[in-house]
């Protein structure tokens, strides 16, 4: 018995380029998640330029590492769909749009007031735009 089911790429009828957007989303999630897990300050100080020298600083570092773990899991799902299960491209692109929209909304509604925008926010905005376009391309082609 194989660990993964057989590929379903032959069932995918959308544009051939649309799953590559999931691949980009996967890279962003895997790299960002790895930074949150691996860096000693979870990237909050060295990348996001947040002040961690207060009572809740260690809690923030721990929570960011927790978020990094979920980013790695989500990035793995995106990679699996992009590489092996392309028939799920459309619904997963929709979820990617939801995720990036909520990230951007969170930054707008709950700013850190540091004067510094973490680079992942710019990537989220770019991926949101690409995902919206890819949703159009991932729709099933009519016969």
Backbone as CSV, one residue per row, in Angstrom:
resi,resn,N_x,N_y,N_z,CA_x,CA_y,CA_z,C_x,C_y,C_z
1,UNK,0.845,-1.185,0.000,0.000,0.000,0.000,0.886,1.243,0.000
2,UNK,0.618,2.119,-0.905,1.392,3.349,-1.029,0.935,4.379,0.010
3,UNK,1.842,5.233,0.404,1.523,6.285,1.376,0.515,7.277,0.807
4,UNK,0.699,7.634,-0.453,-0.204,8.579,-1.115,-1.050,7.855,-2.156
5,UNK,-2.307,8.264,-2.318,-3.111,7.696,-3.402,-2.516,8.063,-4.760
6,UNK,-2.966,7.357,-5.779,-2.510,7.638,-7.140,-2.811,9.093,-7.510
7,UNK,-1.993,9.627,-8.384,-2.196,11.000,-8.843,-3.526,11.138,-9.589
8,UNK,-4.104,12.303,-9.498,-5.363,12.577,-10.205,-5.175,13.683,-11.244
9,UNK,-3.940,13.950,-11.607,-3.661,15.044,-12.541,-4.367,14.865,-13.881
10,UNK,-4.608,13.625,-14.278,-5.264,13.391,-15.568,-6.734,13.808,-15.550
11,UNK,-7.307,14.019,-14.373,-8.702,14.458,-14.258,-8.847,15.975,-14.307
12,UNK,-7.737,16.683,-14.213,-7.764,18.150,-14.189,-8.020,18.688,-15.597
13,UNK,-9.013,19.580,-15.721,-9.366,20.117,-17.041,-9.198,21.631,-17.142
14,UNK,-8.605,22.243,-16.140,-8.392,23.692,-16.186,-7.112,24.043,-16.922
15,UNK,-6.767,25.317,-16.876,-5.546,25.804,-17.533,-4.315,25.170,-16.896
16,UNK,-3.363,24.801,-17.714,-2.175,24.099,-17.220,-1.316,24.969,-16.296
17,UNK,-1.425,26.277,-16.403,-0.595,27.174,-15.596,-1.184,27.443,-14.200
18,UNK,-2.467,27.212,-14.000,-3.115,27.562,-12.732,-2.521,26.836,-11.512
19,UNK,-2.188,25.546,-11.594,-1.596,24.894,-10.415,-0.248,25.476,-9.997
20,UNK,0.441,26.150,-10.925,1.722,26.750,-10.567,1.555,27.865,-9.535
21,UNK,0.399,28.498,-9.515,0.132,29.514,-8.482,0.095,28.835,-7.109
22,UNK,-0.473,27.627,-7.064,-0.447,26.869,-5.807,0.992,26.540,-5.420
23,UNK,1.827,26.273,-6.415,3.238,26.026,-6.141,3.917,27.235,-5.523
24,UNK,3.599,28.422,-6.026,4.155,29.654,-5.433,3.641,29.846,-4.008
25,UNK,2.352,29.589,-3.810,1.785,29.683,-2.459,2.443,28.687,-1.525
26,UNK,2.731,27.505,-2.041,3.403,26.488,-1.257,4.792,26.964,-0.829
27,UNK,5.533,27.522,-1.762,6.874,28.030,-1.431,6.816,29.105,-0.359
28,UNK,5.857,30.037,-0.494,5.762,31.096,0.505,5.432,30.518,1.878
29,UNK,4.490,29.585,1.933,4.100,28.998,3.215,5.219,28.168,3.824
30,UNK,5.901,27.377,2.992,6.967,26.526,3.512,8.165,27.350,3.991
31,UNK,8.545,28.358,3.226,9.692,29.184,3.629,9.339,30.020,4.858
32,UNK,8.180,30.688,4.816,7.764,31.488,5.973,7.587,30.642,7.221
33,UNK,6.970,29.487,7.067,6.778,28.595,8.206,8.096,28.104,8.775
34,UNK,9.024,27.736,7.891,10.335,27.279,8.355,11.069,28.380,9.115
35,UNK,10.963,29.620,8.639,11.605,30.732,9.352,11.002,30.906,10.745
36,UNK,9.680,30.808,10.842,9.027,30.945,12.150,9.441,29.824,13.104
37,UNK,9.646,28.638,12.584,10.008,27.504,13.435,11.496,27.505,13.776
38,UNK,12.350,27.844,12.823,13.798,27.686,12.987,14.466,28.873,13.681
39,UNK,14.082,30.102,13.321,14.779,31.263,13.883,14.541,31.368,15.387
40,UNK,15.559,31.772,16.148,15.411,31.846,17.605,14.294,32.788,18.069
41,UNK,14.072,33.863,17.334,12.999,34.804,17.704,11.774,34.619,16.818
42,UNK,11.703,33.476,16.122,10.623,33.146,15.185,10.493,34.167,14.057
43,UNK,11.513,34.980,13.864,11.494,35.988,12.811,10.802,37.275,13.220
44,UNK,10.272,37.320,14.428,9.522,38.506,14.849,10.411,39.728,15.037
45,UNK,11.636,39.530,15.478,12.552,40.646,15.662,13.370,40.921,14.424
46,UNK,14.044,39.879,13.918,14.974,40.083,12.807,14.282,40.338,11.476
47,UNK,13.079,39.829,11.284,12.379,40.037,10.009,11.249,41.049,10.156
48,UNK,10.377,40.854,11.142,9.210,41.731,11.294,9.525,42.994,12.089
49,UNK,10.716,43.055,12.684,11.161,44.242,13.415,10.253,44.589,14.599
50,UNK,9.735,43.566,15.284,8.886,43.798,16.443,9.728,43.844,17.713
51,UNK,9.303,44.639,18.665,9.965,44.728,19.958,9.492,43.559,20.824
52,UNK,10.411,42.696,21.189,10.064,41.524,21.997,10.537,41.659,23.440
53,UNK,11.074,42.821,23.783,11.618,43.043,25.125,10.525,43.511,26.081
54,UNK,9.548,42.661,26.299,8.480,42.956,27.252,7.950,41.637,27.785
55,UNK,7.040,41.694,28.706,6.558,40.494,29.387,5.982,39.448,28.424
56,UNK,5.323,39.866,27.365,4.714,38.924,26.428,5.607,38.520,25.272
57,UNK,6.868,38.953,25.264,7.758,38.669,24.144,7.967,37.188,23.889
58,UNK,8.209,36.417,24.958,8.415,34.979,24.786,7.147,34.285,24.310
59,UNK,6.002,34.747,24.775,4.734,34.181,24.321,4.549,34.444,22.823
60,UNK,4.889,35.649,22.381,4.786,35.981,20.962,5.674,35.066,20.122
61,UNK,6.890,34.799,20.597,7.819,33.930,19.877,7.235,32.522,19.773
62,UNK,6.677,32.022,20.863,6.078,30.693,20.853,4.877,30.606,19.929
63,UNK,4.038,31.637,19.952,2.862,31.638,19.077,3.260,31.712,17.606
64,UNK,4.303,32.476,17.305,4.761,32.563,15.916,5.321,31.216,15.448
65,UNK,6.004,30.494,16.336,6.493,29.161,15.975,5.318,28.217,15.722
66,UNK,4.258,28.359,16.495,3.052,27.546,16.318,2.424,27.845,14.944
67,UNK,2.326,29.128,14.621,1.809,29.523,13.310,2.701,28.953,12.205
68,UNK,4.012,28.967,12.418,4.935,28.412,11.432,4.678,26.938,11.171
69,UNK,4.345,26.197,12.220,4.052,24.770,12.051,2.822,24.578,11.164
70,UNK,1.794,25.406,11.367,0.601,25.276,10.520,0.892,25.747,9.100
71,UNK,1.783,26.722,8.939,2.166,27.157,7.596,2.871,26.032,6.843
72,UNK,3.690,25.276,7.540,4.392,24.162,6.899,3.388,23.089,6.474
73,UNK,2.419,22.798,7.324,1.395,21.805,6.968,0.577,22.281,5.765
74,UNK,0.135,23.539,5.773,-0.652,24.105,4.672,0.177,24.150,3.390
75,UNK,1.422,24.545,3.492,2.296,24.578,2.320,2.487,23.197,1.727
76,UNK,2.506,22.174,2.569,2.621,20.798,2.079,1.371,20.385,1.305
77,UNK,0.202,20.792,1.792,-1.050,20.507,1.081,-1.044,21.211,-0.277
78,UNK,-0.633,22.466,-0.298,-0.568,23.201,-1.565,0.365,22.501,-2.556
79,UNK,1.502,22.025,-2.067,2.453,21.337,-2.938,1.864,20.033,-3.473
80,UNK,1.179,19.279,-2.617,0.560,18.032,-3.069,-0.474,18.274,-4.160
81,UNK,-1.280,19.307,-3.990,-2.288,19.600,-5.011,-1.607,20.050,-6.304
82,UNK,-0.618,20.911,-6.192,0.069,21.412,-7.389,0.793,20.299,-8.146
83,UNK,1.318,19.327,-7.416,2.133,18.302,-8.051,1.388,17.009,-8.387
84,UNK,0.414,16.591,-7.547,-0.190,15.270,-7.715,-1.708,15.246,-7.839
85,UNK,-2.385,16.240,-7.274,-3.849,16.189,-7.206,-4.462,17.463,-7.793
86,UNK,-4.133,17.733,-9.037,-4.529,18.988,-9.682,-6.032,19.135,-9.859
87,UNK,-6.783,18.068,-9.756,-8.234,18.198,-9.869,-8.807,18.974,-8.682
88,UNK,-8.023,19.191,-7.627,-8.442,20.004,-6.486,-7.954,21.448,-6.588
89,UNK,-7.400,21.840,-7.722,-6.818,23.170,-7.879,-7.825,24.281,-7.591
90,UNK,-9.002,24.207,-8.160,-9.985,25.290,-7.997,-10.397,25.494,-6.533
91,UNK,-10.819,24.465,-5.809,-11.197,24.723,-4.406,-10.019,25.164,-3.539
92,UNK,-8.836,24.630,-3.793,-7.683,25.017,-2.976,-7.242,26.443,-3.310
93,UNK,-7.358,26.846,-4.569,-7.088,28.252,-4.918,-8.051,29.180,-4.191
94,UNK,-9.295,28.769,-4.066,-10.286,29.572,-3.335,-9.886,29.717,-1.868
95,UNK,-9.407,28.639,-1.275,-8.945,28.708,0.113,-7.684,29.565,0.240
96,UNK,-6.817,29.498,-0.762,-5.616,30.336,-0.760,-6.005,31.813,-0.816
97,UNK,-7.014,32.140,-1.638,-7.519,33.522,-1.698,-8.073,33.953,-0.345
98,UNK,-8.815,33.073,0.290,-9.369,33.384,1.609,-8.254,33.644,2.613
99,UNK,-7.256,32.774,2.628,-6.144,32.935,3.565,-5.428,34.266,3.356
100,UNK,-5.057,34.558,2.122,-4.306,35.788,1.847,-5.155,37.024,2.109
101,UNK,-6.451,36.957,1.835,-7.347,38.082,2.133,-7.405,38.348,3.627
102,UNK,-7.503,37.280,4.415,-7.562,37.443,5.874,-6.249,37.958,6.444
103,UNK,-5.138,37.536,5.864,-3.836,38.042,6.314,-3.750,39.542,6.054
104,UNK,-4.112,39.966,4.861,-4.058,41.389,4.513,-5.033,42.182,5.363
105,UNK,-6.236,41.666,5.546,-7.223,42.329,6.396,-6.699,42.478,7.823
106,UNK,-6.070,41.431,8.337,-5.515,41.486,9.686,-4.465,42.565,9.844
107,UNK,-3.633,42.745,8.837,-2.599,43.787,8.889,-3.232,45.172,8.860
108,UNK,-4.284,45.318,8.084,-4.951,46.619,7.985,-5.737,46.958,9.255
109,UNK,-6.418,45.969,9.822,-7.273,46.203,10.978,-6.483,46.206,12.290
110,UNK,-5.407,45.429,12.338,-4.619,45.300,13.560,-3.144,45.582,13.278
111,UNK,-2.797,46.831,12.980,-1.396,47.151,12.657,-0.498,47.027,13.895
112,UNK,0.776,46.777,13.648,1.737,46.646,14.753,2.312,47.987,15.191
113,UNK,2.103,49.030,14.403,2.606,50.375,14.700,4.122,50.431,14.871
114,UNK,4.837,49.589,14.125,6.291,49.619,14.171,6.875,50.438,13.025
115,UNK,6.046,50.762,12.052,6.549,51.459,10.873,7.225,50.517,9.897
116,UNK,7.184,49.227,10.176,7.831,48.219,9.330,6.786,47.184,8.929
117,UNK,6.718,46.900,7.643,5.790,45.879,7.149,6.579,44.615,6.863
118,UNK,6.215,43.482,7.472,6.937,42.237,7.186,6.839,41.890,5.696
119,UNK,7.908,41.357,5.112,7.912,41.077,3.674,6.848,40.070,3.245
120,UNK,6.409,39.205,4.142,5.385,38.227,3.798,4.063,38.865,3.401
121,UNK,3.824,40.086,3.858,2.579,40.777,3.518,2.560,41.128,2.031
122,UNK,3.703,41.557,1.510,3.772,41.877,0.090,3.592,40.609,-0.750
123,UNK,4.181,39.522,-0.301,4.001,38.245,-1.000,2.540,37.806,-0.942
124,UNK,1.891,38.032,0.205,0.472,37.670,0.340,-0.383,38.458,-0.649
125,UNK,-0.084,39.737,-0.799,-0.849,40.563,-1.744,-0.637,40.095,-3.176
126,UNK,0.598,39.785,-3.534,0.877,39.290,-4.875,0.218,37.944,-5.131
127,UNK,0.271,37.061,-4.142,-0.364,35.753,-4.302,-1.877,35.859,-4.354
128,UNK,-2.446,36.817,-3.644,-3.891,37.023,-3.718,-4.283,37.402,-5.146
129,UNK,-3.557,38.332,-5.728,-3.857,38.756,-7.102,-3.693,37.598,-8.078
130,UNK,-2.601,36.854,-7.953,-2.381,35.714,-8.845,-3.437,34.634,-8.656
131,UNK,-3.852,34.417,-7.417,-4.856,33.383,-7.125,-6.208,33.723,-7.736
132,UNK,-6.571,34.995,-7.676,-7.846,35.410,-8.278,-7.817,35.145,-9.786
133,UNK,-6.701,35.470,-10.427,-6.561,35.207,-11.858,-6.564,33.698,-12.122
134,UNK,-5.869,32.939,-11.281,-5.766,31.490,-11.473,-7.111,30.798,-11.266
135,UNK,-7.972,31.351,-10.421,-9.307,30.763,-10.249,-10.037,30.758,-11.578
136,UNK,-9.904,31.831,-12.314,-10.524,31.896,-13.639,-9.946,30.806,-14.547
137,UNK,-8.633,30.641,-14.509,-7.992,29.653,-15.360,-8.244,28.216,-14.939
138,UNK,-8.470,27.986,-13.655,-8.635,26.620,-13.142,-10.028,26.057,-13.390
139,UNK,-10.945,26.905,-13.821,-12.296,26.397,-14.102,-12.226,25.368,-15.214
140,UNK,-13.122,24.402,-15.166,-13.137,23.343,-16.174,-13.386,23.926,-17.560
141,UNK,-12.620,23.458,-18.510,-12.806,23.905,-19.898,-14.071,23.254,-20.455
142,UNK,-14.851,24.017,-21.205,-16.049,23.415,-21.814,-15.665,22.609,-23.040
143,UNK,-16.433,21.567,-23.258,-16.146,20.682,-24.390,-16.709,21.186,-25.674
